[in-house]
């Protein structure tokens, strides 16, 4: 892999190993739900704004997240529960919590509020 620290975001995504690269359709990034593109954009924005200094900080968490899921789901190739962006989001959550950008309790509170219907999705 090329040194992704000196490359554009597009290059960083392009050089991700196939096993952890975002899904594509006809060469374009593919998102099934609005939250998927939002979580994708949040990771890129946090990196571009220097909230974490190395793309590898995120990428390594994503690789680990996917590897754990594959270990727990030996039939992962055909498993309908597979969603790339769930792993992307979990890796992003780990990154922002582990680096102190966000407190884990705040993440849990907001998630529970959303699940309980006390928060709505935000559309712009």
N, CA, C and O of each residue as an XYZ file, in Angstrom:
496
protein
N       0.844     -1.186      0.000
C       0.000      0.000      0.000
C       0.882      1.240      0.000
O       1.893      1.286      0.702
N       0.516      2.214     -0.760
C       1.254      3.472     -0.799
C       1.057      4.211      0.516
O       0.129      3.932      1.274
N       1.940      5.147      0.765
C       1.811      5.976      1.954
C       0.578      6.848      1.811
O       0.577      7.829      1.067
N      -0.463      6.483      2.526
C      -1.737      7.192      2.353
C      -1.749      8.544      3.056
O      -2.673      9.330      2.846
N      -0.755      8.834      3.878
C      -0.757     10.113      4.573
C      -0.509     11.269      3.609
O      -0.938     12.393      3.870
N       0.174     11.007      2.505
C       0.475     12.086      1.571
C      -0.482     12.105      0.386
O      -0.328     12.934     -0.511
N      -1.445     11.232      0.364
C      -2.389     11.133     -0.745
C      -3.722     11.769     -0.395
O      -4.026     12.038      0.767
N      -4.497     11.998     -1.427
C      -5.841     12.522     -1.225
C      -6.723     11.448     -0.610
O      -6.361     10.272     -0.580
N      -7.870     11.859     -0.127
C      -8.830     10.915      0.434
C      -9.212      9.877     -0.607
O      -9.310      8.691     -0.293
N      -9.430     10.312     -1.846
C      -9.779      9.363     -2.905
C      -8.706      8.299     -3.060
O      -9.015      7.118     -3.217
N      -7.465      8.707     -3.017
C      -6.371      7.752     -3.138
C      -6.327      6.807     -1.949
O      -6.085      5.611     -2.110
N      -6.559      7.338     -0.760
C      -6.542      6.490      0.430
C      -7.596      5.397      0.324
O      -7.334      4.239      0.649
N      -8.776      5.764     -0.127
C      -9.850      4.788     -0.283
C      -9.489      3.800     -1.391
O      -9.719      2.599     -1.251
N      -8.932      4.297     -2.477
C      -8.589      3.439     -3.613
C      -7.541      2.399     -3.248
O      -7.554      1.296     -3.793
N      -6.636      2.729     -2.337
C      -5.561      1.811     -1.978
C      -5.881      0.935     -0.771
O      -5.004      0.227     -0.276
N      -7.099      0.972     -0.298
C      -7.467      0.068      0.792
C      -7.513     -1.350      0.235
O      -7.990     -1.558     -0.880
N      -7.022     -2.335      0.999
C      -7.087     -3.720      0.529
C      -8.530     -4.108      0.204
O      -9.467     -3.658      0.863
N      -8.694     -4.938     -0.807
C     -10.033     -5.299     -1.272
C     -10.928     -5.803     -0.144
O     -12.123     -5.508     -0.118
N     -10.355     -6.559      0.781
C     -11.159     -7.145      1.859
C     -11.802     -6.092      2.753
O     -12.816     -6.364      3.396
N     -11.227     -4.896      2.802
C     -11.780     -3.848      3.671
C     -12.157     -2.586      2.904
O     -12.492     -1.568      3.509
N     -12.105     -2.648      1.594
C     -12.449     -1.481      0.776
C     -13.960     -1.288      0.729
O     -14.709     -2.264      0.762
N     -14.409     -0.047      0.653
C     -15.852      0.217      0.559
C     -16.456     -0.432     -0.684
O     -15.786     -0.561     -1.709
N     -17.716     -0.837     -0.593
C     -18.373     -1.441     -1.755
C     -18.516     -0.439     -2.896
O     -18.730      0.755     -2.686
N     -18.392     -0.961     -4.090
C     -18.515     -0.129     -5.289
C     -19.458     -0.788     -6.279
O     -19.615     -2.008     -6.306
N     -20.074      0.045     -7.081
C     -20.913     -0.426     -8.178
C     -20.555      0.430     -9.385
O     -20.658      1.656     -9.338
N     -20.139     -0.211    -10.450
C     -19.682      0.499    -11.649
C     -18.582      1.509    -11.322
O     -18.528      2.592    -11.904
N     -17.709      1.143    -10.386
C     -16.585      1.990    -10.022
C     -16.888      3.097     -9.032
O     -15.972      3.772     -8.562
N     -18.158      3.295     -8.706
C     -18.562      4.354     -7.774
C     -18.861      3.759     -6.401
O     -19.335      2.629     -6.292
N     -18.579      4.533     -5.358
C     -18.933      4.076     -4.016
C     -20.428      3.812     -3.955
O     -21.229      4.555     -4.523
N     -20.792      2.742     -3.256
C     -22.199      2.349     -3.191
C     -22.695      2.415     -1.750
O     -22.092      1.835     -0.847
N     -23.791      3.122     -1.548
C     -24.437      3.240     -0.244
C     -25.888      2.815     -0.403
O     -26.570      3.245     -1.332
N     -26.361      1.961      0.515
C     -27.742      1.497      0.462
C     -28.684      2.388      1.274
O     -29.871      2.500      0.965
N     -28.141      3.014      2.306
C     -28.948      3.829      3.222
C     -28.243      5.163      3.472
O     -27.018      5.239      3.379
N     -28.997      6.211      3.788
C     -28.373      7.517      4.055
C     -27.334      7.483      5.182
O     -26.317      8.173      5.100
N     -27.577      6.692      6.228
C     -26.634      6.657      7.345
C     -25.271      6.127      6.901
O     -24.250      6.485      7.488
N     -25.244      5.284      5.878
C     -23.971      4.737      5.415
C     -23.091      5.838      4.829
O     -21.905      5.928      5.146
N     -23.668      6.662      3.985
C     -22.877      7.750      3.402
C     -22.507      8.787      4.460
O     -21.448      9.408      4.375
N     -23.368      8.975      5.451
C     -23.050      9.925      6.531
C     -21.861      9.438      7.351
O     -20.951     10.212      7.648
N     -21.867      8.148      7.718
C     -20.754      7.628      8.517
C     -19.458      7.648      7.705
O     -18.384      7.913      8.246
N     -19.565      7.370      6.417
C     -18.411      7.447      5.528
C     -17.866      8.878      5.523
O     -16.670      9.097      5.710
N     -18.740      9.826      5.310
C     -18.343     11.228      5.270
C     -17.789     11.735      6.585
O     -16.861     12.545      6.596
N     -18.346     11.269      7.698
C     -17.846     11.702      9.008
C     -16.401     11.266      9.206
O     -15.582     12.045      9.694
N     -16.077     10.028      8.834
C     -14.702      9.551      8.990
C     -13.744     10.388      8.148
O     -12.678     10.788      8.616
N     -14.131     10.643      6.914
C     -13.269     11.439      6.039
C     -13.129     12.869      6.546
O     -12.034     13.431      6.527
N     -14.227     13.454      6.997
C     -14.179     14.832      7.500
C     -13.311     14.938      8.748
O     -12.528     15.878      8.878
N     -13.440     13.991      9.660
C     -12.615     14.021     10.867
C     -11.136     13.922     10.521
O     -10.302     14.590     11.132
N     -10.818     13.091      9.547
C      -9.421     12.973      9.120
C      -8.946     14.260      8.444
O      -7.878     14.778      8.771
N      -9.734     14.767      7.512
C      -9.333     15.978      6.789
C      -9.172     17.173      7.722
O      -8.342     18.049      7.480
N      -9.973     17.205      8.794
C      -9.888     18.305      9.760
C      -8.853     18.030     10.852
O      -8.753     18.773     11.829
N      -8.083     16.948     10.673
C      -6.966     16.596     11.568
C      -7.405     16.229     12.988
O      -6.658     16.450     13.942
N      -8.608     15.672     13.133
C      -9.029     15.196     14.450
C      -8.338     13.887     14.802
O      -8.242     13.527     15.975
N      -7.861     13.182     13.797
C      -6.899     12.107     13.998
C      -5.849     12.262     12.908
O      -6.155     12.668     11.787
N      -4.613     11.935     13.250
C      -3.501     12.334     12.397
C      -3.110     11.314     11.345
O      -2.412     11.646     10.387
N      -3.543     10.096     11.510
C      -3.142      9.064     10.566
C      -4.362      8.292     10.091
O      -5.152      7.810     10.904
N      -4.520      8.172      8.771
C      -5.620      7.375      8.230
C      -5.494      5.936      8.711
O      -6.493      5.229      8.841
N      -4.275      5.509      8.971
C      -4.041      4.152      9.464
C      -4.739      3.939     10.807
O      -5.137      2.816     11.115
N      -4.895      4.990     11.611
C      -5.620      4.873     12.881
C      -7.028      4.343     12.646
O      -7.512      3.490     13.389
N      -7.675      4.850     11.618
C      -9.025      4.381     11.293
C      -8.981      3.037     10.578
O      -9.695      2.104     10.945
N      -8.146      2.946      9.565
C      -8.091      1.749      8.729
C      -7.797      0.494      9.546
O      -8.405     -0.549      9.307
N      -6.880      0.576     10.499
C      -6.535     -0.594     11.312
C      -7.718     -1.034     12.171
O      -7.918     -2.230     12.384
N      -8.492     -0.087     12.660
C      -9.687     -0.442     13.434
C     -10.745     -1.096     12.545
O     -11.426     -2.031     12.965
N     -10.877     -0.604     11.329
C     -11.824     -1.198     10.390
C     -11.416     -2.632     10.056
O     -12.254     -3.533     10.054
N     -10.138     -2.840      9.776
C      -9.647     -4.185      9.472
C      -9.919     -5.120     10.644
O     -10.380     -6.245     10.450
N      -9.634     -4.658     11.856
C      -9.867     -5.481     13.042
C     -11.352     -5.780     13.217
O     -11.724     -6.910     13.532
N     -12.187     -4.792     13.019
C     -13.637     -4.960     13.171
C     -14.157     -6.025     12.200
O     -14.940     -6.892     12.588
N     -13.727     -5.959     10.957
C     -14.165     -6.926      9.948
C     -13.621     -8.316     10.273
O     -14.339     -9.307     10.136
N     -12.363     -8.397     10.702
C     -11.761     -9.691     11.030
C     -12.495    -10.382     12.171
O     -12.712    -11.593     12.124
N     -12.875     -9.631     13.187
C     -13.625    -10.207     14.307
C     -14.956    -10.756     13.815
O     -15.344    -11.868     14.174
N     -15.650     -9.984     13.000
C     -16.943    -10.435     12.476
C     -16.775    -11.704     11.646
O     -17.569    -12.636     11.776
N     -15.749    -11.749     10.793
C     -15.523    -12.925      9.954
C     -15.190    -14.153     10.792
O     -15.597    -15.264     10.453
N     -14.451    -13.961     11.887
C     -14.131    -15.073     12.777
C     -15.390    -15.608     13.446
O     -15.554    -16.819     13.597
N     -16.266    -14.713     13.841
C     -17.508    -15.111     14.514
C     -18.565    -15.626     13.542
O     -19.516    -16.285     13.963
N     -18.417    -15.343     12.270
C     -19.399    -15.725     11.250
C     -18.679    -16.457     10.125
O     -18.329    -15.861      9.107
N     -18.463    -17.740     10.316
C     -17.687    -18.510      9.343
C     -18.349    -18.555      7.975
O     -17.681    -18.796      6.969
N     -19.646    -18.328      7.928
C     -20.367    -18.305      6.651
C     -20.501    -16.877      6.124
O     -21.466    -16.554      5.432
N     -19.537    -16.033      6.451
C     -19.656    -14.600      6.177
C     -19.831    -14.246      4.701
O     -20.373    -13.184      4.399
N     -19.400    -15.080      3.792
C     -19.519    -14.743      2.366
C     -20.973    -14.583      1.926
O     -21.284    -13.713      1.113
N     -21.856    -15.417      2.457
C     -23.265    -15.382      2.053
C     -24.197    -14.945      3.177
O     -25.414    -15.093      3.067
N     -23.644    -14.415      4.242
C     -24.447    -14.059      5.405
C     -25.204    -12.754      5.146
O     -24.586    -11.717      4.904
N     -26.541    -12.800      5.196
C     -27.317    -11.575      4.946
C     -27.131    -10.514      6.036
O     -27.508     -9.358      5.844
N     -26.557    -10.900      7.172
C     -26.326     -9.936      8.251
C     -25.125     -9.032      7.952
O     -24.914     -8.031      8.636
N     -24.350     -9.382      6.943
C     -23.161     -8.590      6.609
C     -23.557     -7.211      6.098
O     -24.378     -7.086      5.190
N     -22.967     -6.185      6.687
C     -23.129     -4.823      6.197
C     -21.802     -4.107      6.418
O     -21.410     -3.840      7.553
N     -21.131     -3.805      5.342
C     -19.820     -3.171      5.406
C     -19.848     -1.918      6.273
O     -18.958     -1.703      7.096
N     -20.866     -1.100      6.087
C     -20.883      0.187      6.777
C     -21.205      0.065      8.259
O     -20.928      0.999      9.012
N     -21.775     -1.040      8.706
C     -21.895     -1.269     10.148
C     -20.507     -1.412     10.754
O     -20.257     -0.931     11.859
N     -19.607     -2.069     10.039
C     -18.228     -2.212     10.515
C     -17.480     -0.887     10.419
O     -16.685     -0.545     11.294
N     -17.745     -0.150      9.351
C     -17.143      1.180      9.191
C     -17.546      2.059     10.380
O     -16.701      2.712     10.993
N     -18.838      2.069     10.694
C     -19.341      2.897     11.785
C     -18.789      2.436     13.133
O     -18.433      3.264     13.971
N     -18.715      1.118     13.348
C     -18.160      0.602     14.604
C     -16.690      0.998     14.744
O     -16.246      1.356     15.835
N     -15.941      0.935     13.654
C     -14.535      1.341     13.692
C     -14.412      2.835     13.982
O     -13.538      3.257     14.739
N     -15.286      3.626     13.381
C     -15.279      5.067     13.627
C     -15.635      5.367     15.083
O     -15.010      6.217     15.718
N     -16.634      4.672     15.603
C     -17.009      4.872     17.003
C     -15.840      4.531     17.918
O     -15.543      5.282     18.847
N     -15.177      3.411     17.667
C     -14.011      3.046     18.481
C     -12.947      4.134     18.419
O     -12.371      4.507     19.440
N     -12.692      4.635     17.223
C     -11.660      5.655     17.054
C     -11.980      6.913     17.853
O     -11.121      7.418     18.576
N     -13.196      7.422     17.733
C     -13.518      8.681     18.414
C     -13.570      8.508     19.927
O     -13.276      9.446     20.668
N     -13.940      7.321     20.390
C     -13.956      7.066     21.833
C     -12.531      6.860     22.346
O     -12.134      7.470     23.339
N     -11.764      6.005     21.675
C     -10.414      5.682     22.143
C      -9.457      6.869     22.079
O      -8.499      6.930     22.850
N      -9.701      7.801     21.183
C      -8.835      8.982     21.089
C      -9.353     10.152     21.924
O      -8.733     11.215     21.963
N     -10.488      9.954     22.591
C     -11.016     10.983     23.470
C     -11.815     12.076     22.782
O     -12.143     13.084     23.409
N     -12.135     11.899     21.505
C     -12.960     12.901     20.817
C     -14.373     12.922     21.376
O     -15.008     13.974     21.445
N     -14.861     11.751     21.774
C     -16.223     11.606     22.291
C     -16.174     10.648     23.472
O     -15.414      9.680     23.462
N     -16.976     10.915     24.478
C     -17.076     10.028     25.629
C     -18.031      8.880     25.305
O     -19.108      9.103     24.752
N     -17.641      7.666     25.647
C     -18.459      6.476     25.369
C     -19.856      6.612     25.964
O     -20.832      6.178     25.353
N     -19.960      7.199     27.132
C     -21.288      7.376     27.750
C     -22.185      8.250     26.889
O     -23.379      7.979     26.762
N     -21.623      9.293     26.300
C     -22.413     10.162     25.420
C     -22.906      9.411     24.191
O     -24.046      9.590     23.763
N     -22.048      8.571     23.626
C     -22.455      7.758     22.473
C     -23.614      6.849     22.869
O     -24.611      6.754     22.154
N     -23.472      6.184     24.012
C     -24.522      5.269     24.474
C     -25.834      6.002     24.759
O     -26.908      5.508     24.416
N     -25.748      7.162     25.377
C     -26.951      7.950     25.674
C     -27.663      8.327     24.381
O     -28.875      8.144     24.264
N     -26.917      8.854     23.409
C     -27.538      9.264     22.138
C     -28.127      8.069     21.392
O     -29.213      8.167     20.822
N     -27.421      6.951     21.395
C     -27.929      5.751     20.710
C     -29.218      5.275     21.356
O     -30.169      4.919     20.659
N     -29.258      5.265     22.680
C     -30.475      4.837     23.381
C     -31.632      5.802     23.141
O     -32.777      5.372     23.000
N     -31.347      7.091     23.093
C     -32.396      8.072     22.783
C     -32.957      7.833     21.387
O     -34.168      7.899     21.178
N     -32.081      7.557     20.445
C     -32.525      7.304     19.073
C     -33.375      6.038     19.013
O     -34.437      6.026     18.391
N     -32.906      4.979     19.661
C     -33.645      3.714     19.661
C     -35.000      3.837     20.349
O     -35.953      3.151     19.980
N     -35.082      4.704     21.343
C     -36.337      4.902     22.073
C     -37.260      5.899     21.374
O     -38.361      6.167     21.856
N     -36.822      6.445     20.252
C     -37.654      7.399     19.521
C     -37.608      8.807     20.071
O     -38.428      9.644     19.695
N     -36.660      9.084     20.959
C     -36.539     10.424     21.537
C     -35.707     11.357     20.656
O     -35.665     12.564     20.892
N     -35.048     10.793     19.644
C     -34.260     11.578     18.691
C     -34.680     11.163     17.296
O     -35.011     10.002     17.054
N     -34.665     12.105     16.395
C     -34.996     11.818     15.004
C     -33.735     11.891     14.159
O     -32.754     12.536     14.528
N     -33.785     11.215     13.016
C     -32.694     11.359     12.065
C     -32.672     12.797     11.578
O     -33.709     13.454     11.484
N     -31.495     13.266     11.276
C     -31.337     14.617     10.767
C     -31.041     14.521      9.277
O     -30.142     13.793      8.856
N     -31.795     15.250      8.497
C     -31.568     15.286      7.052
C     -31.243     16.711      6.650
O     -31.905     17.656      7.078
N     -30.232     16.856      5.835
C     -29.845     18.175      5.320
C     -29.939     18.169      3.831
O     -29.657     19.181      3.191
